[in-house]
Amino acid sequence: MAQRDYYEILGVDRGASDSDIKSAYRKLALQYHPDRNPNDSSAEDRFKEATQAYEVLKDPQKRQTYDQFGHAGLGQGGAGYEGFGGFDIGDALRAFMRDFGGGGGGGGSIFDDLFGMGGGGGRRSNRGEDLRARMELTLEEIATGCEKSIRVKRLKRCDPCGGSGVAAGSTRNTCPQCKGAGRVRTLSRTFLGTIQQVTTCNQCRGAGEIISEPCSTCRGEGRVRGNSTVNIKVPPGVSGGNYMMVENMGNAAAQNGEPGDLIAVFEEKPHEYFTRHGDNMVCDKTISFTTAALGGSIRVPTLESEANLRIPAGTQSGKVMRLRGKGIPHLHRGGRGDLLVRITVWVPTKLSAEDKQILEGLARSESMAPPEGNKSFFDKLRETLGV
């Protein structure tokens, strides 16, 4: 099936600036993000499609190649994902989080837009800031799921005053300037007419009340700095860039407001043996020349233990073999990816006189001559994956 034009996908013209392309993608990504459209495969497809288009058009070199040669100039996957089953939802989410997942502990981040926390979004104005923490996971933890604890520095409710900010015996009175609203309106006349502005009340700092004697521990804030340990249950099959939200474990709000949330963003640790591609894994295994020529059975590592892999006679170096169901579990659904084993044939570096004599005799055999036009590793991997 023919691929859609990347400019058409993002809804921009071919002369669009980098900022226009970024803005168009951000809008589409928020609209079709899986967290906003659970169990909606069409929205997931639109999210992947928009992310793949953005990955190309944001890169000056890729964009130039695409403008000149189209999809053919970028390879089958379009954005450099050819050979591993295409651009999947894990790739898309990781790319999205890489470019838009940053930000400090306050508002204004992509998480605010995703969860409706920005611009008033229906939540109370006296609300604590959301916090973000990164959680590193091994492939073994990702494969089985796990429960991990992270220590978070956060603003916690002040215990002596119970979060009110008021000292014992003190009183809270309605602010005389804003009448308890926390905001004041001012009118200014300009040549364009009368302009009304709404600003935070400078007398009560937006609280709407005046404290006669603030708490000496929190100085009237109602919150103090501290640490919390948060337990997070990670489901099997998550990817780097996925995240979980823990409600009410962000910063406490001033004067007993609603606490913010903690957003734990997952990161994958590099593995000693395996490289992850979607829910499939790739590893390398070296075999002897005799095993490659005669065939046999070898043991290969998996995330659980080891598994037997049958080596057919005549196996070539670079051959990619599949162990079904030995990869990463699919997130929130049954089944697992596969383990792809890339074979390397080891050539001996030290030979005895007897070994040399045997090999010299074999070298004269016509069956020992290599064929022409050997396929590349990526060709073999594509054949194994069926793409």
BALOBA-1460 file (C-alpha; in Angstrom, 3 decimals):
// residues 387
<rec num="1" residu="m" x="0.000" y="0.000" z="0.000"/>
<rec num="2" residu="a" x="1.355" y="3.413" z="-0.971"/>
<rec num="3" residu="q" x="2.531" y="5.621" z="1.888"/>
<rec num="4" residu="r" x="0.907" y="9.015" z="2.402"/>
<rec num="5" residu="d" x="2.882" y="12.185" z="1.853"/>
<rec num="6" residu="y" x="4.496" y="13.317" z="5.110"/>
<rec num="7" residu="y" x="3.544" y="16.962" z="4.585"/>
<rec num="8" residu="e" x="-0.051" y="15.918" z="3.975"/>
<rec num="9" residu="i" x="-0.070" y="13.836" z="7.161"/>
<rec num="10" residu="l" x="0.998" y="16.820" z="9.292"/>
<rec num="11" residu="g" x="-1.204" y="19.249" z="7.363"/>
<rec num="12" residu="v" x="1.616" y="21.631" z="6.388"/>
<rec num="13" residu="d" x="2.938" y="22.780" z="3.039"/>
<rec num="14" residu="r" x="6.346" y="21.800" z="1.694"/>
<rec num="15" residu="g" x="7.834" y="25.177" z="2.595"/>
<rec num="16" residu="a" x="6.745" y="24.990" z="6.247"/>
<rec num="17" residu="s" x="9.241" y="26.172" z="8.859"/>
<rec num="18" residu="d" x="10.664" y="23.868" z="11.547"/>
<rec num="19" residu="s" x="8.454" y="25.505" z="14.190"/>
<rec num="20" residu="d" x="5.344" y="25.042" z="12.020"/>
<rec num="21" residu="i" x="6.160" y="21.351" z="11.566"/>
<rec num="22" residu="k" x="6.776" y="20.882" z="15.294"/>
<rec num="23" residu="s" x="3.550" y="22.685" z="16.209"/>
<rec num="24" residu="a" x="1.495" y="20.682" z="13.708"/>
<rec num="25" residu="y" x="2.913" y="17.382" z="14.977"/>
<rec num="26" residu="r" x="2.391" y="18.296" z="18.616"/>
<rec num="27" residu="k" x="-1.274" y="19.041" z="17.960"/>
<rec num="28" residu="l" x="-1.825" y="15.744" z="16.139"/>
<rec num="29" residu="a" x="0.158" y="13.727" z="18.692"/>
<rec num="30" residu="l" x="-1.936" y="15.086" z="21.554"/>
<rec num="31" residu="q" x="-5.143" y="14.406" z="19.626"/>
<rec num="32" residu="y" x="-4.311" y="10.788" z="18.795"/>
<rec num="33" residu="h" x="-2.071" y="9.820" z="21.759"/>
<rec num="34" residu="p" x="-2.878" y="6.276" z="23.034"/>
<rec num="35" residu="d" x="-3.442" y="7.573" z="26.570"/>
<rec num="36" residu="r" x="-6.250" y="9.772" z="25.270"/>
<rec num="37" residu="n" x="-7.635" y="7.056" z="23.001"/>
<rec num="38" residu="p" x="-7.381" y="3.714" z="24.845"/>
<rec num="39" residu="n" x="-8.150" y="0.613" z="22.748"/>
<rec num="40" residu="d" x="-8.594" y="2.737" z="19.607"/>
<rec num="41" residu="s" x="-6.471" y="1.144" z="16.875"/>
<rec num="42" residu="s" x="-7.291" y="3.844" z="14.312"/>
<rec num="43" residu="a" x="-6.064" y="6.587" z="16.671"/>
<rec num="44" residu="e" x="-2.927" y="4.552" z="17.365"/>
<rec num="45" residu="d" x="-2.278" y="4.290" z="13.627"/>
<rec num="46" residu="r" x="-2.697" y="8.059" z="13.222"/>
<rec num="47" residu="f" x="-0.316" y="8.659" z="16.137"/>
<rec num="48" residu="k" x="2.332" y="6.367" z="14.609"/>
<rec num="49" residu="e" x="1.847" y="7.919" z="11.172"/>
<rec num="50" residu="a" x="2.203" y="11.491" z="12.460"/>
<rec num="51" residu="t" x="5.271" y="10.595" z="14.549"/>
<rec num="52" residu="q" x="6.989" y="8.882" z="11.637"/>
<rec num="53" residu="a" x="6.334" y="11.919" z="9.423"/>
<rec num="54" residu="y" x="7.701" y="14.265" z="12.103"/>
<rec num="55" residu="e" x="10.838" y="12.140" z="12.630"/>
<rec num="56" residu="v" x="11.691" y="12.704" z="8.964"/>
<rec num="57" residu="l" x="10.671" y="16.325" z="8.492"/>
<rec num="58" residu="k" x="12.317" y="17.606" z="11.676"/>
<rec num="59" residu="d" x="15.717" y="16.341" z="10.498"/>
<rec num="60" residu="p" x="17.206" y="18.660" z="7.824"/>
<rec num="61" residu="q" x="19.143" y="15.881" z="6.080"/>
<rec num="62" residu="k" x="16.244" y="13.412" z="6.048"/>
<rec num="63" residu="r" x="13.870" y="16.145" z="4.934"/>
<rec num="64" residu="q" x="16.138" y="17.092" z="2.038"/>
<rec num="65" residu="t" x="16.387" y="13.440" z="0.992"/>
<rec num="66" residu="y" x="12.616" y="13.029" z="1.234"/>
<rec num="67" residu="d" x="11.954" y="16.211" z="-0.769"/>
<rec num="68" residu="q" x="14.248" y="14.955" z="-3.521"/>
<rec num="69" residu="f" x="13.506" y="11.225" z="-3.636"/>
<rec num="70" residu="g" x="10.314" y="10.688" z="-1.609"/>
<rec num="71" residu="h" x="9.805" y="7.549" z="0.502"/>
<rec num="72" residu="a" x="12.156" y="5.555" z="-1.715"/>
<rec num="73" residu="g" x="15.089" y="7.698" z="-0.614"/>
<rec num="74" residu="l" x="14.527" y="6.806" z="3.050"/>
<rec num="75" residu="g" x="14.134" y="3.044" z="2.768"/>
<rec num="76" residu="q" x="11.167" y="0.848" z="3.566"/>
<rec num="77" residu="g" x="10.567" y="2.174" z="7.099"/>
<rec num="78" residu="g" x="10.681" y="5.802" z="6.013"/>
<rec num="79" residu="a" x="12.433" y="7.056" z="9.147"/>
<rec num="80" residu="g" x="15.221" y="4.554" z="9.540"/>
<rec num="81" residu="y" x="13.222" y="1.697" z="11.067"/>
<rec num="82" residu="e" x="13.452" y="-0.679" z="8.158"/>
<rec num="83" residu="g" x="14.478" y="-4.243" z="8.887"/>
<rec num="84" residu="f" x="12.781" y="-4.600" z="12.270"/>
<rec num="85" residu="g" x="9.118" y="-4.820" z="11.343"/>
<rec num="86" residu="g" x="8.518" y="-1.135" z="10.678"/>
<rec num="87" residu="f" x="7.726" y="1.791" z="12.929"/>
<rec num="88" residu="d" x="5.675" y="0.369" z="15.841"/>
<rec num="89" residu="i" x="3.823" y="2.084" z="18.683"/>
<rec num="90" residu="g" x="6.817" y="1.662" z="21.018"/>
<rec num="91" residu="d" x="9.047" y="3.520" z="18.546"/>
<rec num="92" residu="a" x="6.431" y="6.266" z="18.238"/>
<rec num="93" residu="l" x="5.980" y="6.723" z="21.990"/>
<rec num="94" residu="r" x="9.740" y="6.800" z="22.586"/>
<rec num="95" residu="a" x="10.202" y="9.410" z="19.861"/>
<rec num="96" residu="f" x="7.333" y="11.501" z="21.258"/>
<rec num="97" residu="m" x="8.690" y="11.395" z="24.812"/>
<rec num="98" residu="r" x="12.232" y="12.162" z="23.644"/>
<rec num="99" residu="d" x="11.164" y="15.459" z="22.065"/>
<rec num="100" residu="f" x="8.250" y="16.507" z="24.265"/>
<rec num="101" residu="g" x="8.583" y="14.671" z="27.577"/>
<rec num="102" residu="g" x="10.926" y="17.107" z="29.294"/>
<rec num="103" residu="g" x="10.117" y="19.942" z="31.603"/>
<rec num="104" residu="g" x="10.372" y="20.895" z="35.243"/>
<rec num="105" residu="g" x="8.156" y="20.114" z="38.180"/>
<rec num="106" residu="g" x="5.612" y="22.818" z="37.409"/>
<rec num="107" residu="g" x="2.951" y="23.126" z="34.742"/>
<rec num="108" residu="g" x="3.300" y="23.734" z="31.058"/>
<rec num="109" residu="s" x="4.666" y="20.328" z="30.031"/>
<rec num="110" residu="i" x="3.282" y="17.793" z="27.581"/>
<rec num="111" residu="f" x="1.870" y="15.866" z="30.546"/>
<rec num="112" residu="d" x="-0.259" y="18.873" z="31.472"/>
<rec num="113" residu="d" x="-1.751" y="18.870" z="27.981"/>
<rec num="114" residu="l" x="-2.289" y="15.099" z="27.927"/>
<rec num="115" residu="f" x="-4.040" y="14.944" z="31.264"/>
<rec num="116" residu="g" x="-5.862" y="18.273" z="31.063"/>
<rec num="117" residu="m" x="-3.827" y="19.948" z="33.786"/>
<rec num="118" residu="g" x="-2.889" y="23.101" z="31.934"/>
<rec num="119" residu="g" x="-4.797" y="26.316" z="31.420"/>
<rec num="120" residu="g" x="-7.293" y="25.704" z="34.175"/>
<rec num="121" residu="g" x="-8.386" y="22.304" z="32.696"/>
<rec num="122" residu="g" x="-11.142" y="21.895" z="35.275"/>
<rec num="123" residu="r" x="-8.820" y="21.331" z="38.256"/>
<rec num="124" residu="r" x="-8.670" y="23.550" z="41.327"/>
<rec num="125" residu="s" x="-6.386" y="26.540" z="41.040"/>
<rec num="126" residu="n" x="-4.815" y="25.817" z="44.461"/>
<rec num="127" residu="r" x="-3.129" y="22.626" z="43.358"/>
<rec num="128" residu="g" x="0.351" y="21.306" z="43.988"/>
<rec num="129" residu="e" x="2.828" y="20.899" z="41.141"/>
<rec num="130" residu="d" x="3.137" y="17.584" z="39.319"/>
<rec num="131" residu="l" x="6.504" y="15.858" z="39.604"/>
<rec num="132" residu="r" x="8.280" y="13.552" z="37.190"/>
<rec num="133" residu="a" x="10.721" y="10.804" z="38.086"/>
<rec num="134" residu="r" x="12.680" y="8.473" z="35.829"/>
<rec num="135" residu="m" x="12.653" y="4.769" z="36.636"/>
<rec num="136" residu="e" x="15.323" y="2.519" z="35.113"/>
<rec num="137" residu="l" x="14.266" y="-1.029" z="34.263"/>
<rec num="138" residu="t" x="16.219" y="-4.057" z="33.085"/>
<rec num="139" residu="l" x="14.874" y="-6.188" z="30.240"/>
<rec num="140" residu="e" x="14.288" y="-8.959" z="32.776"/>
<rec num="141" residu="e" x="12.093" y="-6.632" z="34.862"/>
<rec num="142" residu="i" x="10.260" y="-5.507" z="31.736"/>
<rec num="143" residu="a" x="9.658" y="-9.109" z="30.657"/>
<rec num="144" residu="t" x="8.140" y="-10.246" z="33.964"/>
<rec num="145" residu="g" x="6.725" y="-7.012" z="35.353"/>
<rec num="146" residu="c" x="7.877" y="-5.844" z="38.745"/>
<rec num="147" residu="e" x="7.170" y="-3.639" z="41.713"/>
<rec num="148" residu="k" x="9.798" y="-1.007" z="42.442"/>
<rec num="149" residu="s" x="10.231" y="1.735" z="44.987"/>
<rec num="150" residu="i" x="11.539" y="5.180" z="44.152"/>
<rec num="151" residu="r" x="12.477" y="7.949" z="46.551"/>
<rec num="152" residu="v" x="11.033" y="11.322" z="45.611"/>
<rec num="153" residu="k" x="11.959" y="14.762" z="46.903"/>
<rec num="154" residu="r" x="8.701" y="16.664" z="47.235"/>
<rec num="155" residu="l" x="6.816" y="19.300" z="49.166"/>
<rec num="156" residu="k" x="4.771" y="17.533" z="51.852"/>
<rec num="157" residu="r" x="1.950" y="18.760" z="54.047"/>
<rec num="158" residu="c" x="3.177" y="20.543" z="57.165"/>
<rec num="159" residu="d" x="2.243" y="18.379" z="60.155"/>
<rec num="160" residu="p" x="2.310" y="21.016" z="62.963"/>
<rec num="161" residu="c" x="-0.383" y="23.092" z="61.254"/>
<rec num="162" residu="g" x="-2.046" y="20.243" z="59.349"/>
<rec num="163" residu="g" x="-1.315" y="21.981" z="56.066"/>
<rec num="164" residu="s" x="-3.355" y="25.068" z="56.904"/>
<rec num="165" residu="g" x="-0.357" y="27.386" z="57.340"/>
<rec num="166" residu="v" x="-1.955" y="28.819" z="60.480"/>
<rec num="167" residu="a" x="-0.293" y="28.747" z="63.907"/>
<rec num="168" residu="a" x="-2.275" y="27.283" z="66.801"/>
<rec num="169" residu="g" x="-4.726" y="29.878" z="68.155"/>
<rec num="170" residu="s" x="-4.360" y="32.090" z="65.105"/>
<rec num="171" residu="t" x="-7.221" y="33.147" z="62.864"/>
<rec num="172" residu="r" x="-7.820" y="33.348" z="59.129"/>
<rec num="173" residu="n" x="-9.676" y="36.387" z="57.834"/>
<rec num="174" residu="t" x="-11.031" y="37.120" z="54.385"/>
<rec num="175" residu="c" x="-8.672" y="39.303" z="52.422"/>
<rec num="176" residu="p" x="-10.094" y="42.819" z="52.361"/>
<rec num="177" residu="q" x="-8.571" y="43.612" z="48.977"/>
<rec num="178" residu="c" x="-9.860" y="40.693" z="46.853"/>
<rec num="179" residu="k" x="-12.819" y="39.755" z="49.120"/>
<rec num="180" residu="g" x="-11.651" y="36.140" z="49.210"/>
<rec num="181" residu="a" x="-11.364" y="35.684" z="45.441"/>
<rec num="182" residu="g" x="-7.578" y="35.579" z="45.398"/>
<rec num="183" residu="r" x="-7.591" y="37.737" z="42.263"/>
<rec num="184" residu="v" x="-8.267" y="41.372" z="41.551"/>
<rec num="185" residu="r" x="-9.498" y="43.109" z="38.414"/>
<rec num="186" residu="t" x="-8.048" y="46.350" z="37.166"/>
<rec num="187" residu="l" x="-9.185" y="48.628" z="34.358"/>
<rec num="188" residu="s" x="-6.808" y="50.677" z="32.246"/>
<rec num="189" residu="r" x="-7.668" y="53.058" z="29.461"/>
<rec num="190" residu="t" x="-5.631" y="52.991" z="26.253"/>
<rec num="191" residu="f" x="-6.045" y="54.419" z="22.775"/>
<rec num="192" residu="l" x="-7.615" y="51.043" z="21.892"/>
<rec num="193" residu="g" x="-10.230" y="51.449" z="24.604"/>
<rec num="194" residu="t" x="-10.692" y="50.152" z="28.151"/>
<rec num="195" residu="i" x="-8.753" y="46.967" z="28.937"/>
<rec num="196" residu="q" x="-9.611" y="44.761" z="31.891"/>
<rec num="197" residu="q" x="-6.869" y="42.695" z="33.536"/>
<rec num="198" residu="v" x="-7.138" y="39.971" z="36.177"/>
<rec num="199" residu="t" x="-4.082" y="39.500" z="38.405"/>
<rec num="200" residu="t" x="-3.213" y="37.615" z="41.590"/>
<rec num="201" residu="c" x="-3.988" y="39.595" z="44.693"/>
<rec num="202" residu="n" x="-0.702" y="40.939" z="46.059"/>
<rec num="203" residu="q" x="-2.012" y="41.237" z="49.610"/>
<rec num="204" residu="c" x="-2.983" y="37.591" z="50.190"/>
<rec num="205" residu="r" x="-0.868" y="36.156" z="47.322"/>
<rec num="206" residu="g" x="-3.904" y="34.474" z="45.828"/>
<rec num="207" residu="a" x="-5.000" y="32.644" z="48.994"/>
<rec num="208" residu="g" x="-8.085" y="34.806" z="49.502"/>
<rec num="209" residu="e" x="-7.384" y="34.946" z="53.238"/>
<rec num="210" residu="i" x="-5.041" y="36.771" z="55.578"/>
<rec num="211" residu="i" x="-3.402" y="34.784" z="58.377"/>
<rec num="212" residu="s" x="-2.964" y="36.711" z="61.592"/>
<rec num="213" residu="e" x="-0.101" y="34.439" z="62.737"/>
<rec num="214" residu="p" x="1.431" y="32.008" z="60.241"/>
<rec num="215" residu="c" x="2.825" y="28.600" z="61.255"/>
<rec num="216" residu="s" x="6.454" y="28.957" z="62.282"/>
<rec num="217" residu="t" x="7.428" y="25.622" z="60.663"/>
<rec num="218" residu="c" x="6.129" y="26.269" z="57.140"/>
<rec num="219" residu="r" x="5.890" y="30.093" z="57.440"/>
<rec num="220" residu="g" x="2.271" y="30.026" z="56.399"/>
<rec num="221" residu="e" x="2.875" y="27.944" z="53.283"/>
<rec num="222" residu="g" x="1.196" y="24.804" z="54.633"/>
<rec num="223" residu="r" x="3.898" y="22.573" z="53.153"/>
<rec num="224" residu="v" x="7.531" y="21.698" z="53.836"/>
<rec num="225" residu="r" x="10.285" y="19.935" z="51.916"/>
<rec num="226" residu="g" x="10.702" y="16.232" z="52.501"/>
<rec num="227" residu="n" x="11.128" y="12.803" z="50.939"/>
<rec num="228" residu="s" x="8.604" y="10.090" z="50.130"/>
<rec num="229" residu="t" x="9.009" y="6.476" z="49.058"/>
<rec num="230" residu="v" x="6.592" y="5.517" z="46.297"/>
<rec num="231" residu="n" x="5.880" y="1.931" z="45.237"/>
<rec num="232" residu="i" x="5.075" y="1.469" z="41.547"/>
<rec num="233" residu="k" x="3.747" y="-1.756" z="40.032"/>
<rec num="234" residu="v" x="5.184" y="-2.014" z="36.513"/>
<rec num="235" residu="p" x="3.215" y="-4.249" z="34.098"/>
<rec num="236" residu="p" x="5.079" y="-6.617" z="31.736"/>
<rec num="237" residu="g" x="5.950" y="-5.274" z="28.290"/>
<rec num="238" residu="v" x="6.480" y="-1.559" z="28.943"/>
<rec num="239" residu="s" x="8.915" y="0.391" z="26.774"/>
<rec num="240" residu="g" x="11.286" y="3.259" z="27.385"/>
<rec num="241" residu="g" x="9.191" y="6.435" z="27.227"/>
<rec num="242" residu="n" x="6.044" y="4.797" z="28.666"/>
<rec num="243" residu="y" x="4.941" y="6.234" z="31.992"/>
<rec num="244" residu="m" x="2.573" y="5.716" z="34.910"/>
<rec num="245" residu="m" x="0.831" y="8.359" z="36.977"/>
<rec num="246" residu="v" x="0.592" y="8.048" z="40.766"/>
<rec num="247" residu="e" x="-2.144" y="10.346" z="42.009"/>
<rec num="248" residu="n" x="-1.528" y="12.760" z="44.886"/>
<rec num="249" residu="m" x="2.196" y="11.967" z="45.156"/>
<rec num="250" residu="g" x="3.412" y="15.199" z="43.579"/>
<rec num="251" residu="n" x="3.971" y="18.364" z="45.574"/>
<rec num="252" residu="a" x="1.466" y="19.228" z="48.287"/>
<rec num="253" residu="a" x="-0.475" y="22.396" z="47.583"/>
<rec num="254" residu="a" x="-0.227" y="25.524" z="49.688"/>
<rec num="255" residu="q" x="-2.733" y="25.768" z="52.525"/>
<rec num="256" residu="n" x="-4.466" y="22.422" z="52.141"/>
<rec num="257" residu="g" x="-5.113" y="22.531" z="48.408"/>
<rec num="258" residu="e" x="-5.199" y="19.506" z="46.130"/>
<rec num="259" residu="p" x="-1.824" y="17.712" z="45.822"/>
<rec num="260" residu="g" x="-0.220" y="17.177" z="42.450"/>
<rec num="261" residu="d" x="0.584" y="13.829" z="40.864"/>
<rec num="262" residu="l" x="3.800" y="11.911" z="40.300"/>
<rec num="263" residu="i" x="4.537" y="10.777" z="36.740"/>
<rec num="264" residu="a" x="7.061" y="7.916" z="36.590"/>
<rec num="265" residu="v" x="8.739" y="7.680" z="33.175"/>
<rec num="266" residu="f" x="10.332" y="4.335" z="32.321"/>
<rec num="267" residu="e" x="13.829" y="3.968" z="30.891"/>
<rec num="268" residu="e" x="15.376" y="0.734" z="29.584"/>
<rec num="269" residu="k" x="18.846" y="-0.201" z="30.769"/>
<rec num="270" residu="p" x="21.201" y="-1.535" z="28.075"/>
<rec num="271" residu="h" x="21.480" y="-5.323" z="28.213"/>
<rec num="272" residu="e" x="24.648" y="-7.391" z="28.073"/>
<rec num="273" residu="y" x="23.327" y="-9.797" z="25.419"/>
<rec num="274" residu="f" x="20.107" y="-8.481" z="23.908"/>
<rec num="275" residu="t" x="19.035" y="-5.505" z="21.810"/>
<rec num="276" residu="r" x="15.313" y="-4.739" z="21.829"/>
<rec num="277" residu="h" x="13.321" y="-3.943" z="18.681"/>
<rec num="278" residu="g" x="9.669" y="-3.486" z="19.566"/>
<rec num="279" residu="d" x="8.716" y="-6.679" z="21.392"/>
<rec num="280" residu="n" x="11.385" y="-8.705" z="19.563"/>
<rec num="281" residu="m" x="14.949" y="-9.094" z="20.795"/>
<rec num="282" residu="v" x="18.154" y="-9.688" z="18.858"/>
<rec num="283" residu="c" x="21.273" y="-11.418" z="20.175"/>
<rec num="284" residu="d" x="24.509" y="-12.735" z="18.656"/>
<rec num="285" residu="k" x="25.742" y="-16.298" z="18.971"/>
<rec num="286" residu="t" x="29.102" y="-17.640" z="17.761"/>
<rec num="287" residu="i" x="29.321" y="-21.262" z="16.612"/>
<rec num="288" residu="s" x="32.195" y="-23.419" z="15.409"/>
<rec num="289" residu="f" x="32.959" y="-24.064" z="11.755"/>
<rec num="290" residu="t" x="32.161" y="-27.744" z="12.180"/>
<rec num="291" residu="t" x="28.754" y="-27.048" z="13.785"/>
<rec num="292" residu="a" x="27.926" y="-24.656" z="10.947"/>
<rec num="293" residu="a" x="28.926" y="-27.216" z="8.322"/>
<rec num="294" residu="l" x="27.480" y="-30.371" z="9.905"/>
<rec num="295" residu="g" x="24.595" y="-28.937" z="11.918"/>
<rec num="296" residu="g" x="23.787" y="-29.566" z="15.549"/>
<rec num="297" residu="s" x="22.108" y="-28.073" z="18.602"/>
<rec num="298" residu="i" x="23.362" y="-25.178" z="20.708"/>
<rec num="299" residu="r" x="22.219" y="-23.368" z="23.849"/>
<rec num="300" residu="v" x="21.325" y="-19.694" z="23.594"/>
<rec num="301" residu="p" x="20.512" y="-17.255" z="26.409"/>
<rec num="302" residu="t" x="16.967" y="-16.020" z="26.955"/>
<rec num="303" residu="l" x="15.586" y="-13.583" z="29.522"/>
<rec num="304" residu="e" x="14.526" y="-16.518" z="31.727"/>
<rec num="305" residu="s" x="17.383" y="-19.029" z="31.346"/>
<rec num="306" residu="e" x="18.602" y="-20.814" z="28.195"/>
<rec num="307" residu="a" x="16.950" y="-22.542" z="25.239"/>
<rec num="308" residu="n" x="17.959" y="-25.088" z="22.634"/>
<rec num="309" residu="l" x="18.447" y="-23.844" z="19.063"/>
<rec num="310" residu="r" x="18.828" y="-26.303" z="16.201"/>
<rec num="311" residu="i" x="21.522" y="-25.365" z="13.698"/>
<rec num="312" residu="p" x="20.848" y="-26.786" z="10.214"/>
<rec num="313" residu="a" x="23.794" y="-28.196" z="8.289"/>
<rec num="314" residu="g" x="25.356" y="-25.575" z="6.039"/>
<rec num="315" residu="t" x="24.400" y="-22.578" z="8.206"/>
<rec num="316" residu="q" x="26.175" y="-19.431" z="7.041"/>
<rec num="317" residu="s" x="27.683" y="-16.670" z="9.150"/>
<rec num="318" residu="g" x="25.118" y="-13.874" z="9.495"/>
<rec num="319" residu="k" x="22.124" y="-16.240" z="9.359"/>
<rec num="320" residu="v" x="19.249" y="-14.989" z="11.544"/>
<rec num="321" residu="m" x="17.214" y="-17.662" z="13.335"/>
<rec num="322" residu="r" x="14.007" y="-17.216" z="15.290"/>
<rec num="323" residu="l" x="12.928" y="-18.563" z="18.681"/>
<rec num="324" residu="r" x="9.212" y="-17.823" z="18.847"/>
<rec num="325" residu="g" x="7.737" y="-16.469" z="22.059"/>
<rec num="326" residu="k" x="11.108" y="-15.789" z="23.701"/>
<rec num="327" residu="g" x="10.948" y="-12.004" z="23.379"/>
<rec num="328" residu="i" x="9.140" y="-9.286" z="25.350"/>
<rec num="329" residu="p" x="5.477" y="-9.751" z="26.394"/>
<rec num="330" residu="h" x="2.984" y="-7.613" z="24.500"/>
<rec num="331" residu="l" x="1.779" y="-4.797" z="26.753"/>
<rec num="332" residu="h" x="-1.790" y="-5.307" z="28.051"/>
<rec num="333" residu="r" x="-2.466" y="-8.229" z="25.709"/>
<rec num="334" residu="g" x="-1.480" y="-11.866" z="25.376"/>
<rec num="335" residu="g" x="1.536" y="-13.285" z="23.608"/>
<rec num="336" residu="r" x="5.176" y="-12.308" z="23.321"/>
<rec num="337" residu="g" x="7.644" y="-11.211" z="20.720"/>
<rec num="338" residu="d" x="10.415" y="-13.445" z="19.401"/>
<rec num="339" residu="l" x="14.127" y="-13.848" z="20.022"/>
<rec num="340" residu="l" x="16.174" y="-13.406" z="16.847"/>
<rec num="341" residu="v" x="19.585" y="-15.061" z="16.994"/>
<rec num="342" residu="r" x="22.262" y="-13.786" z="14.611"/>
<rec num="343" residu="i" x="24.800" y="-16.536" z="13.896"/>
<rec num="344" residu="t" x="28.519" y="-15.860" z="13.541"/>
<rec num="345" residu="v" x="30.781" y="-18.700" z="12.382"/>
<rec num="346" residu="w" x="34.100" y="-18.667" z="14.219"/>
<rec num="347" residu="v" x="37.198" y="-19.260" z="12.099"/>
<rec num="348" residu="p" x="40.095" y="-20.873" z="14.055"/>
<rec num="349" residu="t" x="43.204" y="-18.704" z="14.355"/>
<rec num="350" residu="k" x="45.621" y="-21.445" z="15.449"/>
<rec num="351" residu="l" x="45.837" y="-24.747" z="13.591"/>
<rec num="352" residu="s" x="47.968" y="-27.809" z="14.208"/>
<rec num="353" residu="a" x="49.860" y="-29.409" z="11.348"/>
<rec num="354" residu="e" x="47.245" y="-32.174" z="11.210"/>
<rec num="355" residu="d" x="44.418" y="-29.609" z="11.122"/>
<rec num="356" residu="k" x="46.084" y="-27.748" z="8.260"/>
<rec num="357" residu="q" x="46.518" y="-30.971" z="6.299"/>
<rec num="358" residu="i" x="42.834" y="-31.832" z="6.687"/>
<rec num="359" residu="l" x="41.700" y="-28.345" z="5.654"/>
<rec num="360" residu="e" x="44.049" y="-28.264" z="2.664"/>
<rec num="361" residu="g" x="42.454" y="-31.479" z="1.479"/>
<rec num="362" residu="l" x="38.981" y="-29.985" z="1.928"/>
<rec num="363" residu="a" x="40.004" y="-26.827" z="0.092"/>
<rec num="364" residu="r" x="40.434" y="-28.845" z="-3.104"/>
<rec num="365" residu="s" x="36.789" y="-29.958" z="-2.969"/>
<rec num="366" residu="e" x="34.356" y="-28.061" z="-5.215"/>
<rec num="367" residu="s" x="31.733" y="-28.078" z="-2.437"/>
<rec num="368" residu="m" x="33.965" y="-25.790" z="-0.341"/>
<rec num="369" residu="a" x="33.831" y="-22.906" z="-2.859"/>
<rec num="370" residu="p" x="31.623" y="-20.023" z="-1.595"/>
<rec num="371" residu="p" x="28.646" y="-18.893" z="-3.721"/>
<rec num="372" residu="e" x="28.454" y="-15.382" z="-5.116"/>
<rec num="373" residu="g" x="26.018" y="-12.639" z="-4.075"/>
<rec num="374" residu="n" x="25.747" y="-13.249" z="-0.330"/>
<rec num="375" residu="k" x="22.854" y="-11.392" z="1.306"/>
<rec num="376" residu="s" x="23.416" y="-8.715" z="3.928"/>
<rec num="377" residu="f" x="22.434" y="-9.127" z="7.553"/>
<rec num="378" residu="f" x="19.455" y="-6.790" z="7.124"/>
<rec num="379" residu="d" x="18.222" y="-8.793" z="4.116"/>
<rec num="380" residu="k" x="18.361" y="-11.952" z="6.220"/>
<rec num="381" residu="l" x="16.670" y="-10.221" z="9.165"/>
<rec num="382" residu="r" x="13.874" y="-9.006" z="6.883"/>
<rec num="383" residu="e" x="13.385" y="-12.543" z="5.600"/>
<rec num="384" residu="t" x="13.207" y="-13.846" z="9.174"/>
<rec num="385" residu="l" x="10.650" y="-11.209" z="10.180"/>
<rec num="386" residu="g" x="8.711" y="-11.651" z="6.941"/>
<rec num="387" residu="v" x="8.827" y="-7.964" z="6.002"/>
